[in-house]
Amino acid sequence: MIILLFDILTESEKELIDKIFDESNIKLYNISLNMLHSPADAEDAVAKTFLKIMDHIEKIKRLPDCKIAPYCVVIIKNISTDILRERKKIVSFNELENMDWGGEDSFEEFLKNLDQKQLMSVIDRLSKEEQYFLQLRYAHEMSFKEIAELSGVQEEAAKKRVQRILKKLRAFYEEGEKIVQSI
């Protein structure tokens, strides 16, 4: 597909894309890697970014040189955010071991009667947005600062949000335990 796109570009458009690539490739990769924490995903994001640049080359040609790099940064950030949203990776049982469950009990005590099936059924009760926050924090090991930047909130708000989600997760689990015990 990229060959087809490249064939329909004029020589000046190809040169502009080459120039953008030479000047921005490493910077775009690093931005994406910082967001995604995966070299393979960052490479995919950069490739998608250059496809998007080719798709919008007419608009980019009209931009002043000083606006091209920021325009490309916006594209890479949007694509990286989309990749984070699209990931189907589920927070695995083992990745949850280091969670701060917001209570006095240790995670090991919490796990005594919990198997992976129970954990996944509890996580499934969370909203997609809450699951997304857990994935960012625990599956992708993002800091609260990174989550805040990605979500457009303050760092403290991101931290409190994750803590509330963990309390909700524990409540769902305890609620399920009460139902099982009453049967």
N, CA, C and O atoms as a DFTB+ gen file, in Angstrom:
732 C
 N C O
     1  1       0.821      -1.193       0.000
     2  2       0.000       0.000       0.000
     3  2       0.868       1.261       0.000
     4  3       0.580       2.226      -0.708
     5  1       1.932       1.236       0.803
     6  2       2.801       2.411       0.884
     7  2       3.456       2.696      -0.464
     8  3       3.682       3.852      -0.821
     9  1       3.756       1.637      -1.209
    10  2       4.356       1.827      -2.533
    11  2       3.372       2.534      -3.452
    12  3       3.753       3.411      -4.227
    13  1       2.100       2.144      -3.360
    14  2       1.078       2.801      -4.173
    15  2       0.941       4.270      -3.813
    16  3       0.826       5.125      -4.691
    17  1       0.953       4.556      -2.526
    18  2       0.862       5.948      -2.085
    19  2       2.082       6.738      -2.548
    20  3       1.970       7.879      -2.995
    21  1       3.235       6.114      -2.432
    22  2       4.462       6.801      -2.801
    23  2       4.520       7.069      -4.305
    24  3       5.101       8.063      -4.740
    25  1       3.920       6.187      -5.088
    26  2       3.896       6.358      -6.543
    27  2       3.036       7.541      -6.989
    28  3       3.313       8.144      -8.026
    29  1       2.005       7.879      -6.229
    30  2       1.128       8.970      -6.655
    31  2       1.623      10.333      -6.178
    32  3       1.043      11.361      -6.529
    33  1       2.679      10.348      -5.390
    34  2       3.240      11.606      -4.908
    35  2       4.135      12.227      -5.966
    36  3       4.788      11.533      -6.746
    37  1       4.147      13.537      -5.969
    38  2       5.056      14.235      -6.875
    39  2       6.474      14.158      -6.308
    40  3       6.672      13.777      -5.155
    41  1       7.439      14.519      -7.119
    42  2       8.834      14.478      -6.681
    43  2       9.060      15.420      -5.494
    44  3       9.788      15.076      -4.563
    45  1       8.443      16.600      -5.521
    46  2       8.615      17.555      -4.411
    47  2       7.961      17.028      -3.129
    48  3       8.458      17.279      -2.031
    49  1       6.848      16.300      -3.268
    50  2       6.198      15.718      -2.090
    51  2       7.059      14.606      -1.492
    52  3       7.164      14.477      -0.272
    53  1       7.671      13.810      -2.361
    54  2       8.577      12.760      -1.886
    55  2       9.759      13.368      -1.149
    56  3      10.180      12.855      -0.112
    57  1      10.289      14.444      -1.676
    58  2      11.421      15.118      -1.031
    59  2      11.016      15.683       0.330
    60  3      11.782      15.615       1.292
    61  1       9.810      16.238       0.400
    62  2       9.326      16.771       1.673
    63  2       9.181      15.652       2.702
    64  3       9.566      15.819       3.860
    65  1       8.636      14.530       2.294
    66  2       8.497      13.393       3.207
    67  2       9.860      12.884       3.647
    68  3      10.055      12.569       4.821
    69  1      10.797      12.801       2.725
    70  2      12.161      12.396       3.081
    71  2      12.775      13.375       4.087
    72  3      13.441      12.965       5.038
    73  1      12.544      14.656       3.869
    74  2      13.073      15.685       4.778
    75  2      12.450      15.529       6.170
    76  3      13.151      15.574       7.181
    77  1      11.137      15.347       6.208
    78  2      10.457      15.162       7.499
    79  2      10.999      13.916       8.191
    80  3      11.262      13.926       9.393
    81  1      11.160      12.853       7.425
    82  2      11.676      11.608       7.995
    83  2      13.070      11.820       8.578
    84  3      13.331      11.429       9.715
    85  1      13.963      12.433       7.813
    86  2      15.332      12.652       8.275
    87  2      15.378      13.520       9.532
    88  3      16.190      13.279      10.425
    89  1      14.510      14.525       9.601
    90  2      14.546      15.470      10.717
    91  2      13.759      14.991      11.935
    92  3      14.071      15.380      13.060
    93  1      12.745      14.154      11.725
    94  2      11.811      13.864      12.818
    95  2      11.699      12.404      13.215
    96  3      11.119      12.110      14.260
    97  1      12.216      11.497      12.445
    98  2      12.005      10.077      12.697
    99  2      12.366       9.673      14.123
   100  3      11.556       9.049      14.808
   101  1      13.557      10.017      14.574
   102  2      14.012       9.607      15.902
   103  2      13.185      10.288      16.988
   104  3      12.811       9.657      17.977
   105  1      12.904      11.560      16.805
   106  2      12.090      12.286      17.783
   107  2      10.697      11.668      17.893
   108  3      10.192      11.478      19.000
   109  1      10.075      11.356      16.767
   110  2       8.739      10.761      16.770
   111  2       8.766       9.382      17.429
   112  3       7.869       9.033      18.197
   113  1       9.794       8.611      17.124
   114  2       9.940       7.287      17.738
   115  2      10.049       7.412      19.260
   116  3       9.393       6.669      19.991
   117  1      10.865       8.337      19.733
   118  2      11.058       8.508      21.181
   119  2       9.782       8.969      21.873
   120  3       9.479       8.522      22.979
   121  1       9.041       9.849      21.236
   122  2       7.767      10.291      21.814
   123  2       6.826       9.096      21.961
   124  3       6.211       8.898      23.009
   125  1       6.727       8.309      20.898
   126  2       5.847       7.147      20.921
   127  2       6.323       6.106      21.927
   128  3       5.515       5.544      22.666
   129  1       7.605       5.848      21.960
   130  2       8.152       4.876      22.902
   131  2       7.876       5.304      24.338
   132  3       7.561       4.468      25.185
   133  1       7.990       6.585      24.616
   134  2       7.708       7.106      25.947
   135  2       6.254       6.862      26.336
   136  3       5.952       6.608      27.502
   137  1       5.365       6.939      25.364
   138  2       3.944       6.720      25.648
   139  2       3.587       5.235      25.713
   140  3       2.803       4.820      26.566
   141  1       4.157       4.444      24.820
   142  2       3.730       3.057      24.652
   143  2       4.586       2.045      25.415
   144  3       4.124       0.944      25.715
   145  1       5.813       2.408      25.725
   146  2       6.733       1.519      26.439
   147  2       6.951       0.205      25.696
   148  3       7.182      -0.833      26.316
   149  1       6.879       0.250      24.397
   150  2       7.100      -0.942      23.583
   151  2       7.770      -0.516      22.278
   152  3       7.178       0.218      21.487
   153  1       8.996      -0.973      22.051
   154  2       9.676      -0.595      20.805
   155  2       8.902      -0.994      19.550
   156  3       8.848      -0.230      18.586
   157  1       8.307      -2.177      19.556
   158  2       7.548      -2.630      18.378
   159  2       6.338      -1.734      18.130
   160  3       6.057      -1.358      16.992
   161  1       5.627      -1.396      19.201
   162  2       4.463      -0.521      19.046
   163  2       4.889       0.883      18.620
   164  3       4.196       1.534      17.838
   165  1       6.023       1.346      19.131
   166  2       6.517       2.670      18.748
   167  2       6.883       2.691      17.266
   168  3       6.608       3.666      16.567
   169  1       7.503       1.614      16.790
   170  2       7.830       1.533      15.360
   171  2       6.561       1.537      14.513
   172  3       6.504       2.195      13.475
   173  1       5.541       0.798      14.960
   174  2       4.256       0.792      14.247
   175  2       3.644       2.191      14.216
   176  3       3.108       2.627      13.197
   177  1       3.734       2.879      15.347
   178  2       3.168       4.228      15.418
   179  2       3.883       5.177      14.453
   180  3       3.241       6.002      13.802
   181  1       5.198       5.062      14.365
   182  2       5.953       5.912      13.444
   183  2       5.558       5.599      11.998
   184  3       5.371       6.507      11.189
   185  1       5.432       4.312      11.684
   186  2       5.025       3.934      10.325
   187  2       3.637       4.492      10.004
   188  3       3.414       5.029       8.919
   189  1       2.716       4.363      10.944
   190  2       1.365       4.894      10.732
   191  2       1.394       6.414      10.604
   192  3       0.611       6.999       9.856
   193  1       2.303       7.042      11.341
   194  2       2.432       8.495      11.266
   195  2       2.849       8.920       9.864
   196  3       2.300       9.869       9.305
   197  1       3.818       8.216       9.303
   198  2       4.263       8.595       7.960
   199  2       3.215       8.265       6.897
   200  3       3.148       8.943       5.872
   201  1       2.414       7.255       7.121
   202  2       1.290       7.011       6.214
   203  2       0.290       8.168       6.292
   204  3      -0.244       8.619       5.279
   205  1       0.053       8.630       7.508
   206  2      -0.863       9.763       7.702
   207  2      -0.277      11.028       7.076
   208  3      -1.002      11.829       6.485
   209  1       1.017      11.200       7.208
   210  2       1.678      12.353       6.586
   211  2       1.496      12.294       5.068
   212  3       1.201      13.305       4.430
   213  1       1.675      11.102       4.499
   214  2       1.474      10.964       3.046
   215  2       0.026      11.259       2.657
   216  3      -0.236      11.886       1.630
   217  1      -0.903      10.804       3.484
   218  2      -2.324      11.070       3.205
   219  2      -2.642      12.563       3.235
   220  3      -3.508      13.034       2.498
   221  1      -1.940      13.300       4.089
   222  2      -2.226      14.730       4.279
   223  2      -1.117      15.620       3.727
   224  3      -0.925      16.741       4.199
   225  1      -0.407      15.137       2.757
   226  2       0.748      15.870       2.234
   227  2       0.356      17.227       1.649
   228  3       1.125      18.184       1.735
   229  1      -0.816      17.314       1.065
   230  2      -1.264      18.603       0.510
   231  2      -1.354      19.666       1.598
   232  3      -0.913      20.800       1.409
   233  1      -1.924      19.293       2.728
   234  2      -2.045      20.232       3.847
   235  2      -0.664      20.562       4.415
   236  3      -0.381      21.717       4.730
   237  1       0.187      19.557       4.545
   238  2       1.520      19.753       5.114
   239  2       2.373      20.652       4.228
   240  3       3.152      21.465       4.726
   241  1       2.223      20.505       2.926
   242  2       2.998      21.359       2.003
   243  2       2.691      22.835       2.219
   244  3       3.561      23.685       2.031
   245  1       1.480      23.139       2.606
   246  2       1.079      24.545       2.794
   247  2       1.529      25.118       4.141
   248  3       1.470      26.329       4.355
   249  1       1.975      24.251       5.039
   250  2       2.416      24.722       6.356
   251  2       3.786      25.373       6.258
   252  3       4.618      24.949       5.456
   253  1       4.031      26.409       7.074
   254  2       5.392      26.951       7.146
   255  2       6.312      25.885       7.766
   256  3       5.857      25.042       8.539
   257  1       7.577      25.928       7.427
   258  2       8.524      24.918       7.915
   259  2       8.497      24.765       9.435
   260  3       8.631      23.653       9.947
   261  1       8.327      25.860      10.152
   262  2       8.344      25.801      11.620
   263  2       7.115      25.095      12.193
   264  3       7.110      24.756      13.376
   265  1       6.082      24.866      11.398
   266  2       4.847      24.228      11.871
   267  2       4.788      22.738      11.519
   268  3       3.931      22.021      12.036
   269  1       5.668      22.273      10.666
   270  2       5.606      20.880      10.204
   271  2       5.935      19.904      11.340
   272  3       5.208      18.935      11.554
   273  1       7.024      20.158      12.062
   274  2       7.411      19.247      13.152
   275  2       6.331      19.162      14.235
   276  3       5.991      18.055      14.653
   277  1       5.778      20.289      14.706
   278  2       4.701      20.185      15.701
   279  2       3.477      19.436      15.166
   280  3       2.817      18.705      15.905
   281  1       3.185      19.620      13.897
   282  2       2.070      18.913      13.272
   283  2       2.317      17.401      13.323
   284  3       1.406      16.630      13.624
   285  1       3.544      16.984      13.031
   286  2       3.898      15.570      13.072
   287  2       3.866      15.025      14.500
   288  3       3.495      13.871      14.713
   289  1       4.249      15.841      15.470
   290  2       4.203      15.426      16.871
   291  2       2.747      15.170      17.285
   292  3       2.472      14.198      17.988
   293  1       1.837      16.009      16.867
   294  2       0.421      15.802      17.173
   295  2      -0.051      14.480      16.568
   296  3      -0.781      13.724      17.210
   297  1       0.364      14.207      15.345
   298  2      -0.032      12.953      14.690
   299  2       0.493      11.755      15.480
   300  3      -0.264      10.823      15.754
   301  1       1.773      11.763      15.849
   302  2       2.346      10.606      16.562
   303  2       1.682      10.420      17.919
   304  3       1.445       9.287      18.339
   305  1       1.382      11.510      18.606
   306  2       0.707      11.390      19.905
   307  2      -0.694      10.815      19.744
   308  3      -1.118       9.977      20.539
   309  1      -1.408      11.258      18.727
   310  2      -2.755      10.729      18.493
   311  2      -2.707       9.247      18.126
   312  3      -3.511       8.457      18.620
   313  1      -1.789       8.880      17.283
   314  2      -1.672       7.477      16.878
   315  2      -1.244       6.615      18.057
   316  3      -1.764       5.513      18.232
   317  1      -0.312       7.094      18.864
   318  2       0.125       6.341      20.037
   319  2      -1.025       6.169      21.030
   320  3      -1.186       5.100      21.618
   321  1      -1.809       7.207      21.212
   322  2      -2.981       7.117      22.085
   323  2      -3.974       6.105      21.534
   324  3      -4.552       5.328      22.293
   325  1      -4.175       6.108      20.237
   326  2      -5.072       5.126      19.617
   327  2      -4.567       3.701      19.840
   328  3      -5.355       2.794      20.106
   329  1      -3.264       3.509      19.731
   330  2      -2.690       2.178      19.951
   331  2      -2.932       1.739      21.389
   332  3      -3.273       0.584      21.640
   333  1      -2.756       2.656      22.327
   334  2      -3.026       2.313      23.729
   335  2      -4.484       1.900      23.907
   336  3      -4.780       0.937      24.615
   337  1      -5.374       2.617      23.277
   338  2      -6.803       2.304      23.399
   339  2      -7.159       0.987      22.735
   340  3      -8.044       0.271      23.203
   341  1      -6.475       0.663      21.646
   342  2      -6.800      -0.532      20.881
   343  2      -6.223      -1.809      21.476
   344  3      -6.689      -2.908      21.173
   345  1      -5.240      -1.667      22.297
   346  2      -4.592      -2.863      22.840
   347  2      -5.639      -3.743      23.523
   348  3      -6.473      -3.278      24.299
   349  1      -5.561      -4.981      23.212
   350  2      -6.490      -5.938      23.808
   351  2      -5.883      -6.609      25.031
   352  3      -6.483      -7.501      25.631
   353  1      -4.689      -6.165      25.385
   354  2      -3.988      -6.793      26.490
   355  2      -4.796      -6.640      27.764
   356  3      -5.175      -5.530      28.138
   357  1      -5.055      -7.734      28.419
   358  2      -5.787      -7.740      29.674
   359  2      -4.763      -7.778      30.797
   360  3      -3.734      -8.446      30.694
   361  1      -5.055      -7.061      31.860
   362  2      -4.170      -7.090      33.004
   363  2      -4.149      -8.526      33.514
   364  3      -5.182      -9.050      33.930
   365  1      -2.999      -9.155      33.484
   366  2      -2.915     -10.555      33.885
   367  2      -2.812     -10.673      35.400
   368  3      -2.491      -9.716      36.105
   369  1      -3.086     -11.842      35.855
   370  2      -3.052     -12.165      37.276
   371  2      -1.696     -11.816      37.874
   372  3      -1.626     -11.196      38.935
   373  1      -0.625     -12.208      37.203
   374  2       0.726     -11.968      37.719
   375  2       1.073     -10.488      37.744
   376  3       1.808     -10.048      38.628
   377  1       0.556      -9.700      36.784
   378  2       0.873      -8.273      36.737
   379  2       0.204      -7.509      37.868
   380  3       0.599      -6.384      38.175
   381  1      -0.806      -8.108      38.489
   382  2      -1.533      -7.429      39.552
   383  2      -0.894      -7.631      40.929
   384  3      -1.336      -7.037      41.913
   385  1       0.142      -8.466      40.997
   386  2       0.742      -8.779      42.288
   387  2       1.264      -7.554      43.023
   388  3       1.234      -7.519      44.253
   389  1       1.734      -6.563      42.305
   390  2       2.333      -5.400      42.953
   391  2       1.358      -4.249      43.146
   392  3       1.767      -3.136      43.475
   393  1       0.089      -4.506      42.948
   394  2      -0.905      -3.440      43.097
   395  2      -0.990      -2.952      44.534
   396  3      -0.842      -3.729      45.478
   397  1      -1.226      -1.673      44.685
   398  2      -1.554      -1.104      45.977
   399  2      -3.073      -1.211      46.104
   400  3      -3.817      -0.460      45.474
   401  1      -3.508      -2.142      46.916
   402  2      -4.946      -2.403      46.999
   403  2      -5.654      -1.435      47.939
   404  3      -6.854      -1.575      48.173
   405  1      -4.949      -0.477      48.469
   406  2      -5.585       0.585      49.237
   407  2      -6.066       0.159      50.606
   408  3      -6.832       0.897      51.226
   409  1      -5.666      -0.965      51.099
   410  2      -6.093      -1.417      52.409
   411  2      -4.913      -1.929      53.205
   412  3      -3.769      -1.889      52.754
   413  1      -5.214      -2.414      54.403
   414  2      -4.151      -2.911      55.258
   415  2      -3.680      -4.293      54.824
   416  3      -2.527      -4.658      55.051
   417  1      -4.564      -5.055      54.205
   418  2      -4.212      -6.412      53.797
   419  2      -3.198      -6.386      52.673
   420  3      -3.244      -5.525      51.794
   421  1      -2.297      -7.325      52.712
   422  2      -1.338      -7.427      51.615
   423  2      -2.002      -8.105      50.428
   424  3      -3.051      -8.735      50.564
   425  1      -1.390      -7.970      49.285
   426  2      -1.939      -8.585      48.087
   427  2      -1.981     -10.104      48.241
   428  3      -2.920     -10.748      47.772
   429  1      -0.958     -10.686      48.903
   430  2      -0.912     -12.130      49.085
   431  2      -2.114     -12.609      49.889
   432  3      -2.697     -13.647      49.572
   433  1      -2.493     -11.859      50.934
   434  2      -3.667     -12.220      51.731
   435  2      -4.935     -12.128      50.889
   436  3      -5.832     -12.965      50.997
   437  1      -4.992     -11.122      50.069
   438  2      -6.157     -10.952      49.198
   439  2      -6.289     -12.121      48.224
   440  3      -7.398     -12.528      47.880
   441  1      -5.138     -12.662      47.778
   442  2      -5.137     -13.723      46.774
   443  2      -5.450     -15.108      47.323
   444  3      -5.661     -16.040      46.547
   445  1      -5.486     -15.265      48.651
   446  2      -5.649     -16.601      49.228
   447  2      -6.821     -17.361      48.615
   448  3      -6.701     -18.548      48.314
   449  1      -7.930     -16.698      48.432
   450  2      -9.122     -17.374      47.918
   451  2      -9.492     -16.918      46.510
   452  3     -10.623     -17.105      46.062
   453  1      -8.545     -16.330      45.834
   454  2      -8.838     -15.753      44.525
   455  2      -8.067     -16.489      43.441
   456  3      -6.848     -16.637      43.529
   457  1      -8.779     -16.950      42.419
   458  2      -8.102     -17.535      41.279
   459  2      -8.256     -16.600      40.082
   460  3      -8.970     -15.601      40.162
   461  1      -7.600     -16.917      38.988
   462  2      -7.601     -16.026      37.830
   463  2      -9.009     -15.815      37.284
   464  3      -9.351     -14.710      36.864
   465  1      -9.814     -16.850      37.286
   466  2     -11.195     -16.734      36.782
   467  2     -11.978     -15.711      37.609
   468  3     -12.711     -14.886      37.062
   469  1     -11.813     -15.775      38.926
   470  2     -12.490     -14.806      39.790
   471  2     -11.990     -13.391      39.521
   472  3     -12.776     -12.449      39.419
   473  1     -10.689     -13.258      39.408
   474  2     -10.102     -11.947      39.165
   475  2     -10.638     -11.340      37.870
   476  3     -11.031     -10.174      37.835
   477  1     -10.649     -12.141      36.813
   478  2     -11.107     -11.629      35.529
   479  2     -12.591     -11.282      35.578
   480  3     -13.013     -10.311      34.949
   481  1     -13.387     -12.052      36.311
   482  2     -14.812     -11.722      36.403
   483  2     -15.024     -10.418      37.157
   484  3     -15.953      -9.667      36.858
   485  1     -14.167     -10.149      38.133
   486  2     -14.253      -8.887      38.876
   487  2     -13.817      -7.727      37.977
   488  3     -14.463      -6.679      37.955
   489  1     -12.731      -7.914      37.246
   490  2     -12.246      -6.860      36.350
   491  2     -13.269      -6.574      35.257
   492  3     -13.439      -5.425      34.849
   493  1     -13.950      -7.612      34.782
   494  2     -14.964      -7.434      33.738
   495  2     -16.124      -6.553      34.193
   496  3     -16.826      -5.977      33.362
   497  1     -16.329      -6.446      35.491
   498  2     -17.409      -5.593      36.017
   499  2     -17.050      -4.114      35.980
   500  3     -17.929      -3.257      36.082
   501  1     -15.795      -3.818      35.837
   502  2     -15.372      -2.422      35.742
   503  2     -15.764      -1.868      34.374
   504  3     -15.931      -2.621      33.415
   505  1     -15.907      -0.556      34.296
   506  2     -16.179       0.070      33.004
   507  2     -14.929      -0.037      32.127
   508  3     -13.833      -0.294      32.627
   509  1     -15.099       0.159      30.830
   510  2     -13.957       0.108      29.911
   511  2     -12.918       1.159      30.291
   512  3     -11.715       0.910      30.204
   513  1     -13.382       2.324      30.708
   514  2     -12.457       3.389      31.097
   515  2     -11.664       2.999      32.342
   516  3     -10.466       3.268      32.429
   517  1     -12.333       2.368      33.302
   518  2     -11.634       1.930      34.511
   519  2     -10.629       0.827      34.181
   520  3      -9.525       0.818      34.725
   521  1     -10.995      -0.096      33.302
   522  2     -10.064      -1.135      32.873
   523  2      -8.862      -0.503      32.172
   524  3      -7.724      -0.935      32.354
   525  1      -9.132       0.520      31.375
   526  2      -8.074       1.228      30.652
   527  2      -7.080       1.850      31.638
   528  3      -5.869       1.763      31.436
   529  1      -7.589       2.478      32.705
   530  2      -6.709       3.074      33.712
   531  2      -5.844       1.993      34.369
   532  3      -4.648       2.200      34.572
   533  1      -6.441       0.838      34.704
   534  2      -5.667      -0.249      35.299
   535  2      -4.609      -0.757      34.332
   536  3      -3.482      -1.044      34.734
   537  1      -4.969      -0.868      33.058
   538  2      -4.005      -1.327      32.064
   539  2      -2.832      -0.362      31.958
   540  3      -1.678      -0.785      31.900
   541  1      -3.130       0.939      31.934
   542  2      -2.059       1.920      31.849
   543  2      -1.119       1.797      33.049
   544  3       0.103       1.817      32.902
   545  1      -1.710       1.671      34.236
   546  2      -0.908       1.668      35.457
   547  2      -0.137       0.363      35.648
   548  3       1.050       0.384      35.973
   549  1      -0.810      -0.771      35.446
   550  2      -0.203      -2.038      35.834
   551  2       0.293      -2.877      34.657
   552  3       1.348      -3.502      34.760
   553  1      -0.418      -2.907      33.574
   554  2       0.055      -3.698      32.433
   555  2       1.147      -2.950      31.680
   556  3       2.114      -3.550      31.211
   557  1       0.982      -1.628      31.567
   558  2       1.956      -0.827      30.823
   559  2       2.927      -0.095      31.732
   560  3       3.810       0.625      31.265
   561  1       2.757      -0.284      33.033
   562  2       3.656       0.262      34.050
   563  2       3.892       1.759      33.889
   564  3       5.018       2.240      34.019
   565  1       2.839       2.474      33.611
   566  2       2.956       3.926      33.462
   567  2       2.883       4.588      34.828
   568  3       2.175       4.117      35.718
   569  1       3.608       5.669      34.986
   570  2       3.561       6.435      36.227
   571  2       2.256       7.237      36.260
   572  3       1.588       7.405      35.239
   573  1       1.912       7.721      37.442
   574  2       0.709       8.551      37.547
   575  2       0.867       9.826      36.721
   576  3      -0.105      10.346      36.174
   577  1       2.092      10.320      36.637
   578  2       2.348      11.515      35.827
   579  2       2.042      11.239      34.355
   580  3       1.406      12.053      33.685
   581  1       2.503      10.079      33.851
   582  2       2.256       9.728      32.448
   583  2       0.764       9.516      32.186
   584  3       0.245       9.932      31.151
   585  1       0.082       8.867      33.129
   586  2      -1.355       8.652      32.991
   587  2      -2.074       9.989      32.980
   588  3      -3.006      10.192      32.202
   589  1      -1.644      10.900      33.841
   590  2      -2.257      12.228      33.913
   591  2      -2.093      12.967      32.591
   592  3      -3.042      13.569      32.089
   593  1      -0.890      12.922      32.031
   594  2      -0.643      13.603      30.758
   595  2      -1.493      13.010      29.645
   596  3      -2.041      13.741      28.819
   597  1      -1.601      11.698      29.621
   598  2      -2.379      11.014      28.587
   599  2      -3.877      11.299      28.745
   600  3      -4.605      11.409      27.759
   601  1      -4.320      11.417      29.989
   602  2      -5.748      11.603      30.265
   603  2      -6.166      13.070      30.344
   604  3      -7.358      13.379      30.348
   605  1      -5.202      13.958      30.406
   606  2      -5.520      15.374      30.487
   607  2      -6.005      15.813      31.862
   608  3      -6.813      16.735      31.977
   609  1      -5.504      15.142      32.922
   610  2      -5.864      15.513      34.290
   611  2      -4.584      15.757      35.085
   612  3      -3.479      15.520      34.597
   613  1      -4.753      16.232      36.314
   614  2      -3.611      16.436      37.190
   615  2      -3.093      15.085      37.680
   616  3      -3.843      14.110      37.732
   617  1      -1.810      15.030      38.038
   618  2      -1.190      13.791      38.505
   619  2      -1.917      13.235      39.735
   620  3      -2.169      12.033      39.819
   621  1      -2.248      14.100      40.674
   622  2      -2.940      13.658      41.894
   623  2      -4.319      13.091      41.563
   624  3      -4.763      12.133      42.197
   625  1      -4.991      13.669      40.586
   626  2      -6.304      13.166      40.166
   627  2      -6.174      11.769      39.562
   628  3      -7.018      10.906      39.806
   629  1      -5.134      11.546      38.786
   630  2      -4.911      10.218      38.198
   631  2      -4.647       9.190      39.301
   632  3      -5.157       8.070      39.250
   633  1      -3.853       9.576      40.289
   634  2      -3.548       8.672      41.399
   635  2      -4.814       8.320      42.174
   636  3      -5.053       7.152      42.478
   637  1      -5.613       9.316      42.490
   638  2      -6.857       9.081      43.228
   639  2      -7.819       8.223      42.415
   640  3      -8.518       7.372      42.964
   641  1      -7.850       8.453      41.109
   642  2      -8.737       7.671      40.240
   643  2      -8.365       6.197      40.282
   644  3      -9.239       5.339      40.402
   645  1      -7.072       5.896      40.184
   646  2      -6.632       4.507      40.235
   647  2      -6.945       3.913      41.606
   648  3      -7.373       2.762      41.692
   649  1      -6.739       4.674      42.672
   650  2      -7.045       4.170      44.013
   651  2      -8.532       3.857      44.157
   652  3      -8.898       2.845      44.754
   653  1      -9.392       4.721      43.612
   654  2     -10.840       4.467      43.664
   655  2     -11.200       3.211      42.877
   656  3     -12.047       2.427      43.303
   657  1     -10.564       3.026      41.747
   658  2     -10.831       1.836      40.930
   659  2     -10.417       0.580      41.691
   660  3     -11.133      -0.422      41.669
   661  1      -9.268       0.627      42.364
   662  2      -8.810      -0.530      43.139
   663  2      -9.767      -0.841      44.286
   664  3     -10.041      -2.008      44.568
   665  1     -10.274       0.197      44.947
   666  2     -11.248      -0.023      46.017
   667  2     -12.532      -0.635      45.451
   668  3     -13.137      -1.511      46.068
   669  1     -12.929      -0.170      44.292
   670  2     -14.116      -0.709      43.625
   671  2     -13.892      -2.171      43.253
   672  3     -14.790      -2.999      43.401
   673  1     -12.708      -2.481      42.775
   674  2     -12.361      -3.852      42.417
   675  2     -12.456      -4.761      43.633
   676  3     -13.023      -5.851      43.565
   677  1     -11.901      -4.305      44.736
   678  2     -11.961      -5.083      45.984
   679  2     -13.409      -5.244      46.439
   680  3     -13.803      -6.325      46.875
   681  1     -14.203      -4.181      46.341
   682  2     -15.613      -4.258      46.743
   683  2     -16.369      -5.263      45.886
   684  3     -17.173      -6.036      46.407
   685  1     -16.124      -5.264      44.590
   686  2     -16.754      -6.249      43.701
   687  2     -16.384      -7.661      44.125
   688  3     -17.226      -8.558      44.153
   689  1     -15.113      -7.842      44.452
   690  2     -14.662      -9.165      44.868
   691  2     -15.361      -9.572      46.158
   692  3     -15.879     -10.684      46.261
   693  1     -15.379      -8.681      47.140
   694  2     -15.992      -9.001      48.431
   695  2     -17.484      -9.238      48.280
   696  3     -18.046     -10.102      48.954
   697  1     -18.125      -8.491      47.413
   698  2     -19.541      -8.673      47.132
   699  2     -19.786     -10.073      46.547
   700  3     -20.735     -10.756      46.931
   701  1     -18.939     -10.478      45.640
   702  2     -19.031     -11.808      45.048
   703  2     -18.809     -12.894      46.072
   704  3     -19.474     -13.928      46.026
   705  1     -17.886     -12.683      47.001
   706  2     -17.624     -13.647      48.061
   707  2     -18.841     -13.810      48.960
   708  3     -19.162     -14.927      49.366
   709  1     -19.528     -12.703      49.279
   710  2     -20.722     -12.773      50.139
   711  2     -21.815     -13.585      49.448
   712  3     -22.505     -14.374      50.093
   713  1     -21.972     -13.396      48.149
   714  2     -22.980     -14.144      47.409
   715  2     -22.653     -15.629      47.427
   716  3     -23.541     -16.456      47.637
   717  1     -21.391     -15.978      47.209
   718  2     -20.967     -17.378      47.215
   719  2     -21.187     -17.994      48.600
   720  3     -21.645     -19.132      48.702
   721  1     -20.870     -17.259      49.655
   722  2     -21.013     -17.766      51.012
   723  2     -22.480     -17.981      51.396
   724  3     -22.797     -18.877      52.178
   725  1     -23.370     -17.154      50.841
   726  2     -24.786     -17.286      51.200
   727  2     -25.465     -18.447      50.462
   728  3     -26.578     -18.836      50.816
   729  1     -24.815     -18.990      49.459
   730  2     -25.419     -20.096      48.697
   731  2     -25.205     -21.397      49.373
   732  3     -25.646     -22.432      48.873
